[in-house]
């Protein structure tokens, strides 16, 4: 995308869910200048270019130095002494083919600034910030200043006298379904109770689809006053018609106008400081003065303070105290000023990554008017990364050594650098966060020493949609393994990186690779995963092996980070199911009222027709016990599964569904259309006519129950034809038949299709609730069902059936391949059902996000999250033992909102009067010094001798190994596991996790695990 051209949805697919088409088009008209190409500048440039502005100019007059290599990921040793902007240009240019990138190596001047809508200054003097800030303010140019010094950073925004924010949070307008509206002054609207109303008192709303009180459908946006969880009042409705049923109320987003002060003015206004860590209020205000004082120090001394110089720190503190004579802060955080002075020469990749994400997001806001900009100052420090002990270190260990890590050594010293290089870390995931972490690891030198090592695993391959936020990948890398390409890319950044790439999915199947010895050889683990289940599994392995875990995630402009420290914090924990998000089955089946319902229904149709049934057929063909096992599921489920298998194997001419040709597939799709969008709806309306009243004399079709109407097939309707074409092609694929996209030929076939007539029947039972559905399922089947099951058993038992039948080709849903008919089917199936129920249709883009369960993503949040994770890594490597040193972070960049808090400690539990946490276990060596393995009796005695606990019950996974059986005491523990589970222990298994009940505390729900080393 550039200028006003079309948006490349393949490249920007995940970002579009964050910004939307309108904002992306506004981005495509913006020209941005970024001054300064040290680590922070290149981070901002990278994120802005990936986000898709029209053009970016990078400016820098300086030459690359050793310290730049600590955080400028596009500079190499060969670039030393050359212009930073010029050296970075080629790498920046290939990040996004839709953005024009140029370099300017001369000084900044006002004529240059006039060419841009947004100007960003990094690595600049306060005099330049004031001068250019005044110029930009008076000429309507959005102006941003970003600066990092060691473990501290500042961000400033000035978007002019009147900046219009079109959408303050970027969220979809909230909506709710109406239950009733009173004729009163004011009128009271009661919404359905399937979920609480999402409105607040400052909302304006509009109405649609209201029946009876139709005046509501045409009124202008009206202000509301919320009364409770399900109701609110509006304008005077006493003169309106009587409300009958239906209706949707939708929030109307209201723009707001913000007034910004120029930098010179804003320096004097402490009310403009945006707090992020409420435990550091004094530190934030102190840093506002300290950064100004630092500029004064540099102007006077022509240098930054020397690392850990006491005299320089005294001088900086004196300057801050002079400024405070005017600012009049109640209290200065002197320790923060001194630490800023000690570390100001540092240039740290994680801090630059954080501010690179934050500043780039402000550029996006400036270009689009979407989301609430920073108003106007933000300060951040991670000074808790410094050693916990208070001793003043020797200055000499922090002096520059002429190495690529000089910017980091200036903060932490040479000894810590060497420790970083010795680390052995396991990174799980090489996607968006994984790429950013690997980049930071390379710049930090993590695992880059002789004894150090990084192992990265990711089973995915690179897709075009990854290129917009997974910045280690380029277009030529598409369809290559993510982990391989990422490992190669960071080796180019830092040739000393020791890194091994795997393509394994983390889980029980890969425990032969990531076994006890592997985990025990690690210093820590970083999780860059995109699903909760994988995080929980990795967390469990880390707890088992007592390893620290860094965890972070994003969803659009929201992000979080968490650190798990053995014996100090709680673990990541288990997934708690969110019942609020689960759609009731009866809603999906008969009473949808939101597009999310019809899309989930379409996904369920896809899975059932094109995946589950073919899989069941293949299981039947290769597994002689399939039928008997299926019968054990219960009569209702068995009837559904076995009926589907038989029908799929039986030819169409014999009443089954197996097609012999493409024509048969089209015929099947047309008949399926008739069943889903006509017959099923007519049956539902036969059971519950439009005028049906409940026992409480309330219309049945009211509230969240939308009264549907049947559709009539029309080959001239594009959506009807798209359904038939997609369904026929998918059906053909599972039987190995070639199809076509040619609508004309499909229409010709449709003319010959015989659609059986349908007559509704009163014997059909339609469930109104999931509870009703469950009770019906659990009831004994009637004689007809039992007879049908026996008939199916007999038919499927025929030996000739297995020998003559062919395997099918199940389809795994893939949302990102536009040629495979998957999204064609989902969009058409969902929108036709939406038409049945008068639900507004969704376009392909929206449908893909909902049905594909896509997590919106943007480069800015990803960079910020990875930066915060690596700040926690500094603490882990140093071995911080105070929980107050660590941080859990939550960010919402749509409102420049970041909150830091301390992690939670592990929960204590008691067994027989002694306290434990999840980090405690009973570690037992099953075989010592070549001796025979322990017997169960030996294990019981060992626990008694060492922990004074008597085992009454012992479990391995779900198997009960011991409940007082004396004959088992003489068997070895591993033999007993094999006998009870009827399975061999995998040869790679080095540790068995056993759970016990103890006679001393039989009622204890949680006990430490017995970790038994084989």
N, C-alpha and C positions, 0 to 999 in steps of 0.2 A: 504494500500500500504506500503510495506517495501522492502528494497533492490531493486532488479530489477524486482519484481513481477508486475502483472497486477494492473492497477489503479482501485480502487473501485469507479466506476462512480456514484453509488448511494449515497455514502457518500460525495464525492468531487464534486458533479454535478455543483454547482454554482461557486466553485473556479476554476474548469477546464476552464470555460469561461474567467477567468482572466489570468491564467497561461499557459493553453494549455498542451497537453499531454507530449511534450518533456521536458518542464520545470518541470512538476510534476515527471517525471521519474528521472531527475537529483536531485530533492529534495529527492527522495527516496533512494539516495545513501549517503546522508550527515549525519554526526554525529556532534552534536552541544553541547557545554558546556556552561551553564549559571551559573555564579557565583553570589551568593547573593540571598536569598529567602525572602527578605522583599517585600513590596508592588510592587515595580517596577520589581524586578526579577521574581516574580510569574506572573505578567502581561505579560512579554515577553515570559516566558515559556509556558503559556497558549496559546498564539497566535501562537508560533512556532509549538507546538504540534498539534494544530488544523490544521495547514497548511500542515503537513504531511512530515516531514523529516524522515530519517531512525531511528535515536535515539536522545534522549535528556538526558543529565546528568545535574542534578541540584546540585549545591555545596553551602554549607553554614556551617560554624563552629559555628554559634551563636545560642542562645536560644531565643524563642519567648518571647516578652515583651508586656506590655499593649499597648504601642504606635503602635506596629505592627498591632493590630486589626483595626486601622483606615484605613488600605489600603490592608492588606494581607487577601484576602477573603477566603482562605482555612484554616486559623488558627481560633481556638476557644479558649475560656477562659480555657478550660481543657488542652490546649497545652502549657500554660505559663510555662516557664522554660525548655521546651523540644526543641530539635534541629528543626529548621525551615524547613530544607530540608526533613528530615525524616517525619515530620508531614504533609507536602504537597504532599508527594510521591503518596499516594493512590489516592487522588483526581485528581492529574495530570495524573496518569496512565490511568484512565477510560475516559479521554477526547477523546482519539483517539485509537481505537484498533489496528491500523496499525503502531503505533510508540512505540518503546521500551523506557521506561523512568526509569532512575535509580537515586539514590541519592549518593552523596559523602560528607561525613561529616568531612573529614580531610582538611588540608591546600592545597592550590594550589601549584603545583610545575611544573617544565618544563617537566618532564616525563609524567605527566598527560596531559598536553596541547598537546603533540605530537599525542595523540589518536584522535584528533578532526580536522575537516576541518574549523570550525567556533568557535571562543571563544568570549563570551560576559561577560564583567565585569560590575557589578552594586555594589553599596555600597562598593567601594574600595578606597584605598589611592592613591594619585598621584604617590608615589614611586612604588607601585605595577603596576599601569597603565603604567608607563615608562618601568619598568623591563620586564613585560610580553609582552608589546607592541613591544619592541625591539626583543624579542625572536620570537614572532609570525611573525613579518615582515621578519626576516632572514630565517624562516622555511616555508614560503608560507602559513601560517595559517591566515585566514581572522579574523580580530580583531575589536571588537566593544566595545565602552565604553558608558554606559548610566548612567545618574545620575540625581536625582531630589532632590531639597532642598526647602521645602515649596512650594512657588508659582513659582519657577524657575526650569529650567532643561537644561541639555546639552546632546548632542549626538555626538559621534566621530566614524568615520569609517576609517580603513586602510585595503585595500584589496590587498596590495602588489605592487611590482615594475611594473608588467604588468598584469592588469586585463582586460580581454576581455569581453565587453558588447555585447552580441549577438543580442539583440533587445532593442533599447533604450527606447521605449515607450510601447511596447506590443500591439499596435493597429494593426488591420488587414491591410495588404498592400493596399494602396489606388489604385483605378482603375478608368478608364473612357472609354467610347465608342468613337470610331473615326468617324468623319464626312468626313474628307479628309486628304490627305498627298500630299504635293507638291514635284515635281522633281526639286530639287534645292540644292545649297550648302550655308547654311545648309537647309535641308528639314524642312518645317513647318507643324506641325500636328495640325489640327483643330478638336476639340472634339464636341460632340453633346451639344446642349444648354439646356438639361433638368436639368443640375446642373453644377456649376462651377468646374473647374478642381481642384483636391485635391493635386496638386504637388507643390513643391518649387524648387528653383534653384539648391539646393544641392542634388536633387533626381537622382537616376538611375532607368531606366525603361526597361521593355521588352515588346515585342509585340506578339500577338497571334491572330489567326483567320482572319488575313488580307487577302483579296482577291485582286488579281491583283499584287500589290507590295509585293509579297510573300517573298522577300528577308528580309523584316523586321522581319518575324516570326523566323528567324534563327540567327539573330545577337545577340551578347553578350549584357549584360546590358549597356545601353548608357546614358551618362549624358545629361540633358536637360537644356534649358534656357527658363523660362516662359516669355511669351509676354503679356499675358492678362488673362482674366477670363476663356477663352476657348481654348487658343492655346499656343504652345511652339515649340521651334526649337530643332532639333536633329543633327545627323551626315549628311554627304554629301549623298543625295539620287538621285543626277542627273543621275547616271548610272543605277538606279534601274528600274524595270518595272513600267508601269503606274498604279497608284492606281485605283481600281474599287469600292470596297465597303467593309463595315464591319470592324471588328478588335477591339481588346481591348488592351489598354495599362495599364500595371500594375507596380506599384512601386516594386523595389527590395530592401529589407531591408539591410543596410550596417552595419556590426559590427564596433565597435570602441574600442580602447585600452586606458585605463586610468592608469596613474602612481600615486601611493599614497605615501605620506611621512609617516614615523613612527611617533608615537605620540610625541616623544621628539622633532623631527624636526618641526612637524606641530604646536606645541605650539607657535613657534616663527613667524608663517606665518599668518598674519591677512587676507590675500587674500583668505584663505581657509574657511572663515566664510560664511555660506549660510544665507542670510537675509530672513526673513519671514514677518516682520512688518516694512514697510518702514518709519513709524513714530517713530521707536525706533532704528535707526542705531547706535547712540552713546551708547544706553543701551546694545546692543548686543556686541559691542566691549568691553565695560566695564565689562560685565558679563564674557567674556573670561578671563580677569584678575582676576575678583572677585572669580570665582570658584577655580583658582589656589591659590589665597590668602587664601581661606577658608580651603584648604588642609593644608596650612602652619599654620593657626591658630589651627587646630585640632592637628597637629603634636606637636606644642608647648604646648598647654593647655591640651591635651588629652581629649578634649570634643568639642562639637559644641558650638557656641555662645548661651547664655541664651536668651530666648524669650524676645524681646523688651528691651534688656539691652543696655543702652546708651554707657556704657564704652566698652562693647564688640564690638559694632558697630564702635566706634572710633578706636579700635585696628585693626579691619578688614580693615577699610578705609586706615589706615596707611600702612598696608601691600600692598594694591592695589597701593598706590602711589609709593611705592618702586619698584614694578614691572613695573609701567608706566615710571619710569626713564629710563628703557631699551626700552619698547614698544613705548614710545613717542606718545601716543594718544593726539590728539588736545584738547580733552575735556573729562573728566570723568563724568559719571552720578553718582554723589555722593549719590543722593537719592536712586538709585537702589542698591548701595552697602550697605547702611544702612538697607534698607528693606530686602535684602538677609540675612543680619546678624540677624535682628529681627525675621525672619520666618524660618531660616535654620533648626531648630529642627522639623519643621512641616513635616508631611508625609501625603500627600493628595491624596485620591483615584482618583479624576479627572485628576490631573497632571500625576500620574502614568499610568492611562489609556491611556492618550495621548502619552506619551513616550513609553509605552508598545507596542502600535500599530506601532509607527514610527520605533522603534528599531527592532521589529520582522520583519517588511517589509525589513529592511536592511539585516537581516539574510537570508530571501528568495532570495534577489538579490545576496548575496554572494554564496548561494548554486546553483543557476541556471544560472547566467550570464544574466538573463532577467531583463530589466528595468535599468535605470541609477541610480547608487548608490549615496549616499550623499558624496560630495567631498569638505571638510571632516568634518567640524564642523557645528553644528546647536545649537543655543541657543534660549530659549523661556522663557518668563515670563508672568505671569498674575497678576502683582502687582496692576493692577487697580481693582482687587477683594477686596483689602483692603478698609477700610472705607474712604469715600470721604473727610471727615473733617480731618484737619491736626493735631489735638490734639494728644499728646503723651500719649498712654494708660498706665495704671498702670501694672507693671510687674507681680504682684501677681495674676492677673486674667488669666494669660496665663501659669501658672505653672502646671505640670502634676498632675492629681488627682487620678491616679491609675484606670482609666476607659478606655473603648475601644475607646474613642474618643480623647485620649491624643494627638495623632498626629495632629488632627485638631484644638484642643483647643490651641496648641502652636502657631498657626497662627492667629486664630480669637477670642480666648477667650471663657470663660465659658458662658457668657450671650448670645453670638451668637449661641453657641451650643444648648442652651435651646430653642432659637427661631427656629432653624432648626427642633428640635424635635416636635415643636408645629405646623408645617406646614401641610396643607391639600392639597394634590396634586392629579391630575387626569392624569394618564398615559394611552394613547391610543395606543395600539400595544404592544405585548409581543413577537415580533420576534427578529431579530438580534440586532437592536439598543435597543429595549425594554428590552431585557435580560441584556445588558450592563448597561443601565440606572438603572434598578432595583438593580443590583449589587452595583453600585455607591451609590444609595440612601441608601441601607442597611449599607454600610461602613460609610457614612456621618451621618447616624442617621436621615435622613429626615422622618418626620412623626412618629418617634419612641417614642415620649413622650405620656403622658396620653391624651393630647388634639389633638395630631397629627394623621394623617391617609393618607394612599395611596389607591386610587382606580385604579385598572388596568383592562382594558377590551381588549379582543381579541377573535374573533369568530372562529379562526382557531385551527386545531388540529395538533399535532406534527407529522412530516414526517421524514423519515430517512435522507433526504437531508438537514434538518435543523440542524442536529447534528454537522456539520462541522463549524458552525459560531454562533449558538445560544446556548452558552456554559452552560446555566442552565439546558439543557435537556440531558438525557441519553437514551440509546437504549431501556431500559425498559419503557420509557415514551412515545414511539411511539403510536399514535392514542389517546393520552390523550389531554385534552384542554391545550393550551399553557399557558393561564393566571393562571390556577390552579397550574400547575407544577412550573411555575416561582415564584408564590407567596410562595409556600411551600419551594422552594430552598432558597429564600432570608430570610425566617424566620429561616432557619437553620444557615445562615451566621450571622444573628443578631436576637436573640430570642425576642428582644423588638420591632420589626417591627409590626406596626398596618397596615395590608393590607387586602383588600377585592378584590377578583377576580370575574370578570364578563365575560360572553361569548357573549356579545352584539356587533353587528355591529353598529358603530357610524353613525347615520343618522336620518332622520325624523322618522323612525319606532321606534327608541329608545328614543325619546324625552320624553316619559312618565317616563323613568328612569332618564335621564339626563336633568331634567327640570330646571326651573328658580331657585327653591330653592337649587337644587344640585349645580349649577354653582355659585350661590351667596355664598355658603358655602366653596368655594375653595379659596386657596391662589394663585394657578397657575395651568397651564396645560403643559404637555410635549407630543409632537407628535412624535411617532415612527412609522410612517405610510409609506406604500410602493406605494401610488398613489396620484396624485395631487388633484383629486376630493375630497378625504377624507380630505386632508390637508385644502383645501379651505373651506369645510363645517365646520371643527373644528375652523378654523380662524374666520369665521363669527360668530360662537357661542361665541368665546372669545371676539370679538368686542362688540357684543350685551350686554354681561355681564361684560365688562370692566376688563377682566382677562388677565394676562400676559401669553404668550405661548413660550415655547422652541421648536424649530423645527430643525431637522437634517435629512440628507439622504445620501445614498451612491449609487454609481454605479461602481462596480469594484474597482479601485484604486482612484476614484474620490469621494470626499465627500464635504458636505457643512453644515454649521450650521447658524442659524438665531435666533434672539430673538425678540419677539414682546412685547413692553412695552406700556401699556395704556398711551395715551397723550404724549408720547415721541418719538415713532418710527412709521413708517408706518406699516400696517398690512401685513400678508403674501400675500394677494391679490387674484385676480381671475386668473383662468387658461386662458392663451392666446393660442388659437389654432395655431399650427405650420403647416402652409400650406406646408412648405418645406418637411415635412415628409409624407404628404398624397400622396398616389399613385393614379394617375388619373384612373378612372374606365375604360376608353377606353384602357389604357395600360394593366390593369389586364385582360380585356376581350379578347383583340386581339393582343396587341403588347408588350408582356413582353420582357425585355432584361437583367434583373438581377434575381438572384435566390430569392431575396426578393419578387419579383413580383409573381413568381410561388408559393412560399410558402403562400403568402397572398391569392392568388387565391384558393389554396388547402384548406385553413382555411374557405374561403367563401363557397366553395363547401360543406365542412363538416357542417357548420352552416345551410346552406339552406336545405340540404338533410336530416340531422339526428336530427336537433333541431327545426328550424323554422316551417317547414311543419308539423311535428307531433304536435307541440304546436298549430298551427292554426287548425288542425283537432280537438284537444281536446276542443279548444275554441268554435268551431262550434257545437260540441256535447252538450256542457253545457250552451251555451249562445244563446238564440233565436234571439237576435239582432245582431249577429256577421256578417251576410251577409249584412245587411243594412249599418252597420258601415263601412264595408270593401268597399262597393260601394262608400262611401264618400271620399275614398282616391284618386279617379280618375280612369278612365277606364283602363288605362294600368296596374297600380298596382293591381287593383281589379281582372283583368283577370288573372294575374300571381298567386295571392294568392288563389282565388277561384278555378282556374284550378288545382292547386296543391292539394287542399283539396279534390276535386272530384276524381282526379286520385288516390289519396291515399286510398280512400274509396272503389273504384270500383275494383272488382276482375280482375286479369290478363287475365283470359279467356274472359272477356267482354271488353278488351281493356284498362283496368285501370292498376294500379300498385300494388294493395294489393296482397301479396304472400300468397299462401295456404300451402307452404312447404319450406324446406331448398333448394330444387332444384330450386324453383321459385326465391329464393334470389340469388343464383349463376347465374341463367339466367339473372336476372336484372343487376347484377354487370358486367357481360360480355358485355351486350348491352350498358351499361353506358360507359364502357371502349371504345367501338367502337365509340360512339357518341363524346366523349371528345377528343380522340387522333387520330381519323381518319376522321370521317365525318365533324366535325366542322372545321378542318384544311383544308380539301379539299374544303369546301364551301368558306373559306376565300381566298384560292388561286384561286378559280374560279372568285371571285370578283376582286381580285388584283393579277394577274399572276406574276411569278417571274421577267419577263422583263418589267413590267408596268412602265411607265414614268409619272411624274406629269405634270401639265400645264406649269411648269417652266422648263421642259425638264431635270429634275433630276430624277434618279431612285427612284421609290416609296419605294422599299425595300433598304433603306440606312440609315445611322446614327443610331438612336435608334430603328428603325424598322428592326428587324431581320426577314428574310424570313424563314417561318417555313416549315416543311415537315411532311406529315402524317406518322403514325406508323402502322405497320402490327402486329396484335396480334400473339404472339408466346408463347405457353404454356411451352416451355422449358426455357423462359427468366424469371429469378427470380423476377425482378421488375414487370413484367406483372402479374405474379401469386400473388405477394404480394398485388397488388392493388385489384384484384378480391377477394382474401380471406378476406382482411380487409373490403372492401365495402360490400361484401355479409354478413359478420358477423354483421356489424353495421346496415345494412338494416334489418337483421333478428331480431336484438335486439329491434328496434323500433316497431316491430309487435309482439314481444313476442315469437319468434321462436328460437329454439336452433340451433347453428351453430357448426362449427368445424374448427380446424387449419390444418387438414389433407390434404396436397396438393394433394396426390394421389387420394383421393376420390373426391376432387374438379375437378381434371383433367378428371375423369371418367364422371362427370356430364357435363363438358364443351363439351365433344364429342357429346352430344345430343342437345346442345343449337343451336337454329336457329337464326342467326344474320341477320336481314333484310338488303337487299341491299340498297345502298344510291346513289342518283344521285344529284349533285349540281344543284341549280336553280338560275336564274338571278334575281328573284324577291326579294331576301333577301337584306335588307339594313344594311350595316355595318358602324358604326359611327367612324369617325377618331378623334374626340375630345369630351371631356365631354360636352362642350357647345352644340355641335350638338346633343348629346344624350339627353340633357335636353330639347332642343327645340322640338325634336321629341316626347318626353314624354308628353310635354304640349300641343301638337297639338290635335285637336279633333280626336277621334277614327273614323275609317272608318266603313262602314256598316257591314263588315264581323266581326269586333271586337264587335260591338254592338249586332249583332245577337248571337255571341258566349256567350256574357255576359248574354243575356236573356235566352239562353239555359241552362247555368249553374245555373242561379237563379231558373229556373223551376225544374231542377234535384235536387238541394239542398233543395228545399222547401218541398220535399216529406216527410210526417211524418214517413213513414216506414223506411226511410234511417236512421233517428236518433235512432229509436228503435232497428234496427238490427245491426248498426255499433258498433265497439268496440273502446275503447280509445286506443291511441298509447302511446309509451314510449319515450319521447324526450331525447336526449343525450346531456349533458353538457360536453364540451371539458375539458379533464383532461390529462395534458401532462406527469404527473409523474407516472402513472400506466402503466407499460409496458405490462400488460396482457389484456388491454381493447380495443386494435386495433386502438385507436385514433391516436397515433403517427405513427403506421404502415400505416394507411391510408394517413396521411399528407405527410410522406416521399415519399411513392410510387406515390401519385397523383402529388406532386410537381416535382419529378425527371422525371416522364414521360412527363410532360409538358415542363420541361427544355430540354429534349431530342428533343421534337418537334421543339424547337427554338434554338438548338445547344448552350444552356447555360450549363456551367459546373455544374454537379450535386452536391448536398450537402449531407454529411453523416448525420446519425441520430442525433448526438450530436449538430451539427451546425443547423440542421433543427429545433430541439426542442427549441434552444435558440431564433431563429428568429420567428418561428410560435407561440411559447408559450409566446413571449414577455418577456422572462426571463431577469431580471436585474442581471448581474454578481455580485457576492458578495464574500468577503473574510474577515476573522476575523480581520485583521490588521486595515483596514479602519474603520470598525464598532467600534472597541475599541477607536480609536482616535477621531471619531466624538462624541461618547457618552461622552468622557472626556471633550471635549470643551463645550458641552451643559451644563454639570454640573458646569463648571467654570462660565458660565453665570447665573446659578441658584444661586451661592453664591451672585452675585450682586443683583439679584431680591429679595432675602431674606433680604439682608441688606437695600433694598429700595433705591438703587442708582438713583439719579435724573439727572445726567449729561449724555447726549447721548454719550459723549466721553469716558465714562467708559465701554460701551458695545462694543462687537465685533461681526462682521459677518465674517465667515471664509470660505475659499475655499481651498481645498487641492487636490493635484494630486501626490500621493505617487510614481507613476512610475518614477517621476523625483525629488522626495524629495521636492516638491514645495508646500509651504503653504503661503497663502496670507491672512492677516487680514485687515479689514477696519471697519470704524464706520458704524453703521446702518444708514439708511436714515430716516429723520424725516417725519411725516405725511404731506401730501399735504394740503395746505389751500384752502378753497373756500369761496366765499362771498355770503351772502344772505341779501338783503336789506341793503347793506353797512356794515354789520357785518361779521367778519371772523370766520370760523368754520373749524374743521377737522373731519375725519371719527370717531374720538372718542367722538365727541359732539353729544348729542341727547336731545330730549325733553321728559323727564321722567314724566309720569303722573300717579298718583294713581287713578284708576277708582272708587274706593270705599274707603271712609275714615271713620274710627271710627264707623263702623256699619251702616253708612248712605246708602241710596239707590245708585245704580250705576249711574255714570254720563250719561246724555243724550248726543247725538251728539252736541246739542246746547251748553251744558255745556263745552264740550271739546273744541269747537271753541272759546268760551269765555275765557277759561283757557289759551289757546295759545295766544290770543290777550292780555290778562291782563299781562301775565308773560314774553312774548317774543316780544310783539308789532307786531305780524304778523297775517294777516287775511287769513284763509284757503279758497281757492276757489275750490279745488279738493282734495279728500281724497281717497286713495287706500289701500286695504288690499290684499297683494300678487298681483294677476292680476285682482282683482275685484274692480270696481269703487263704492265706498260707497256713495260718495257725490259729486254733481256738481250743487249746488245751490237749490236742492229740499227742500223747506221749510217744507214739511210734514215729512221729516226724522229727523228734529231737535229735536223732542220730544221723539224719540226712544233711548233706551240705546245703547251704542256702541256695546256691545256684541250681543244684539238682531239684530242690523242692520247687523253685520257680518254674523250671521246665515241666515238671510233673503236673503241677496245678494248672498252669496256663495252657498246657498241651502245645507249647511252641518252644523252639530253640531260642536261646538268648543270642542276638546278633554278635558276631565275633568282635565287632568294634565297640560293643557296649562295655565300658570300663566301670560304670557305677550304676547300681540299682537304688532307686528311691523307694524306701519302704515306709509305710505309715503304721503306727502302733496305737493300741489302746493300753492304758496302764491301770493295774488294779488299784494303785494309790489314788487315781483320779479318773474314774470311769466316765464321769459326766463332762469331762473337758472336751469342748468341741474342736479346739485347735491344739495341736501338739507339734513339736519339732520333728522334722523328717529324720529317719535313719538313712544316712547316705553310705551305702555299703560298697566299698571298692573291691572289685573282683580281682 
